[in-house]
Amino acid sequence: MSLVTKRISTRKKKVNRSWYGTVFLFLIIGLFGAFMALPLIYTINNAFKPLDEIFLFPPRFFVRHPTINNFIDLANLMANSWVPFTRYIFNTLFITAVGTAGHIIFSAAAAYPLAKHHFPFKNVLFTIVVLSLMFSPHVTAIPNYMTMSVIGWVDSYWAVIVPSFAFPLGLYLMKQFMEQIPDSILEAARMDGASEYRIFWTIVMPIVKPAWLTLMILLFQQLWGTDGGNFIYSEELKTMHYALGQIIQGGIARAGAAAAVALMLMSVPITVFLFSQASIIQTMSTSGMKD
């Protein structure tokens, strides 16, 4: 090989893009990002608007005279609840935490044999999972209620928690991620004497971290916004979403409290997403593996 050929083969490829092209791309991305952030910005401003600005037409996007009276009114309404508001908070946190963690564990445990083991009717089972993605939750509402009624879990936490374990998108996402894991890594672990449980917890789960972090965001948002539906009837078992929804049913007089409620319900899922998003991006950028 000649010297010229070596220089050509070792020369690094550079992206042929001008600086104004890069600036243009950043401007386009910034415009789209700002457009998607408009609902969040409007909700934040609305929560600090006095009543006269809330009912102003045409509505103002930004608050002119910010106030915290909306949050004070909301705190007074929560304090006068005959069930302590801390009980609603506990119910929401318990349902959200147990439902999210349980779904991640169950979906990962079910996806591992579908992705890395061979057994009869494996493809049939996965086809059923894929077909279940097409069904709306409203279609399975009556069968779920009948099942919970037979078991005796109606009017309990488990009537909401257990059905969340069977979220089909989680199983599908986990299975697709686990199929990308090289079989050579698992075979090497088996040759070293590792059991299937150890392989699952110490090798597979860390590699598919982007998948279960994504599921955590999806399930947290879904369970955080639940009001118990047709499964929970006791007031002491109701969630925070239900309690805050009842507070804002007072009509025009509670419009300020309703704006504060919207910000409160939205802030927690967004915070969880922001913390998880950084981990998802970091993990996905370092988890590419090939045989």
N, C-alpha and C positions, 0 to 999 in steps of 0.2 A: 504494500500500500504506500502510495507516495505521500509526501509531506502535505501537499495541497488537499489530498483526500482526507487525511487525518484531521486537518484543520476544519474542513467542512463537516465531518462527522461529529466532531466535538464541539462545534459552535452551538451555543444555546439559542433556542428559538425565542424571539421576542414578539410580543403582541403588536401588530401594526395598527395602532389607534392613536389619533392625535389628542392633544390635551383638551381641545374644545369638544371633541366627541365624548370624552370622559365626563366633562362638566355637564354636557347635555343629558347624559344618562343619569347622573346624580340628580339633576333638576327634575327629570321625569319621575324618578323614584320618590324624590321628596314631595312632589305634588300628589302622587298617589297615596303616600303615607299620611300627608296632611288631610286629604279627603277622607280617609278611613278613620282618622282621629277626631273628626268633627262631632260625631255623636257623643263621644266621651267628653270632649271639651264643653259641649252644650249642657250635658247632664251635670257637670261640675258647677258651671255657672248658674244653672237653674236652681241648684240646691242652696245657693247663697243669695237668691233674689228675694226682695220683699214681695208681699202679695200684689202690690200695685204693678210691679214689673212682670210678675208671673202672668197676670191677666191682660197685659198690654198687647194691643193688636195694631199693626203687625208686630210679632214678637221680636224682641232684641236678642241677639245671639250672646252678647257679653253683658254681664251684670254692671249696672251703673253705681248702685249704692249697696254694696255687699253687707249682709247681716247674718248673724248666727241664730236669729229667732226661730228659724225653721227647725233647727236641731234642738233648741230649748223646748219648743212645743212637742216635738217627738219624744223627748226625754220625759216630759210631764205625762204624756199619754201612756208611755210604757210603764211609768211608775204607778199609774192608777189601774193597771191590769190586775184582775182578781187572781190570775196565775202569775207568779213571779216571772219576769221576763228572762231571768237567768235560766229558767227551766226550758223556755223555748230555744235559747242559745245552746244549752246542753243537748237537747234533742237533735238539733240540726247538726252539731258537731259530731255526735255519736253516729248518726245515720250516715253522714258524709264520710267520716273516717273509716268506719267498719265496711261500708259498702264499696268504697274505692279500693281499700287494701284487699278485701276478699275477692273482688273481681280480678285484680291484677294477679293474685296467686292462682286462682282457679283457671283463668284463661291461659296463663303461662304453663301451668301443669298439664292442661289438656292439649295445648299446642305442641309441646315438646315431643310426645309420641307421634303425633300426626306429621311432624316435620322430619324426625330423625329415626323413626322405627317403622318396621314393616309388620303389618298384621292384617287379617282378613277384613274386608269392607272399609278399609281406610279411606279410599277415594269416595265411597258412598257417604260416609259420615261428613267429610269435608264439603261435599256437594250440598248436603243438607244445611250446613252452616252458611254457605254462600247464598243459598236460596232464602234463608231466614233474614238476610240483609234487606230483602225487598219488602218485608212486611212492616207496616206501620205499627207503633206500639198500641194504637187504638184497636188493632185487630186482635191482639192477644190480651186485651184488658179483661174481658169476661172469663176466658180460661184461667188467667192468673188469679182472678178473684175466687173462682170456684175451687182452685187448688189450695189457696190460702185458707178458704173457709173449711175445707175438709181437714186440713192439717190442724186447724184451730189457731192460726196466727193472725186472723183479722183483728184489728185494733191493737196491734203490737208493732214494735220496731221492725221485726223480722219480715213483716208483710211488704215492707218497702226495701229492706236490705237484700234479702235473698233473691228476688227477681233481678236485681242489678248485677248479681254474679253472672247471669246468663246473657250479658250484653254481647251479641254475636260479632260486632265489629272488633272487639278486643281479641277474641280468639282468632279471627281472620288476620288481624295485624300482627299478632305474635307469631303465628305460624309462618307468615311470609318473611318475617325477620329471621326466624330461627333456621329457615331453609338456606340462608346465606352463610351460616356458620360452616366452615370447612369440616368435613367428616374426619380428616386426619387429626385434628385437635382432640376430638372426642375419643377416637381410637387410641391415641397416645395416652390419654387419661385412663382409659380402661386397662391398657397394658401396665400402667403404673399401679393398678389395684384400686382405683377410685370407683366407688359405687355410683349407680345412676343418680341417686339423690345428691351426692356430693358434686357430680358433674353438673347437675341441673342448677344447684345453688351457687357454686363457686366459679363456674365457667360460662354456662349458658346465660344466666340472668344478668351478669355484668356486661356481656356482649350486647344483649338486646335492651340495654338501658334506654336508648331513645324510644323504643316501642312502649315500654311500660310507663315512661314519663309522659308520653303523649296520651296514653290511656288515663293516667292520673288527672290530667287536665280535663279531658272529656267527661269522665265520671264525676269529678269534683264539681264541675259546673252543673251537670245534670242533677246530682243529688242535693247540691246547695240550694237549688231553686225549687225543690219539691215541696209541696204542702201536705203530703200524706195521701192525696187523692181520695179514692173510695175505700182505703184500707184502714185509716186511722180516724177514730171518732172521738176519743177521749181528749178533753182540752189539755190535760197535763202531758199528753204525748204529741201534741201538735208541734210543728216546726216554726222557726222564726219567720219564714216566708209567709206562712199562714197568718201569724200574729200581726206582722206588719201590714199584710193585705187587709186585715180587719180594721186596722187603725185608719187607713186612708179611705175607708168607706163612708166617712163623715161628710162628704160633699165638698163644697167650695171652701168652707171654713178650714179644712185640713189640706188644702192644696200645697201649702208650704211644707207641711210634714210629709206629704206624698213625695215632693221633690227630694227631701232629705232621705226618705226611704229608698228611692231609686238609686241614689248615690251609695248608700250603705250596702244594698244588695249587690251592686255592681263592683264595688271596690275589692272585696275579698277574692272573687275568682280572678280578677285582673292581676292582683298581687301574686297569687299562686302561679298564674301563667308567666308573669315576668321572671320570677325566680326559676321556674322550670325551663323556660325557653333557653336561658343561658346554658343550662346543663345539657339540653337536647342538642343545641348547635355544637357545643364542645365535644360531646360524645360521638355525634354523627361524623364529625370531621376527623376523629381518631380511631373509629371502629371499622374502617374498611379492611376486610380480610379476604385473602385469596389463598387457594391451595398452592 
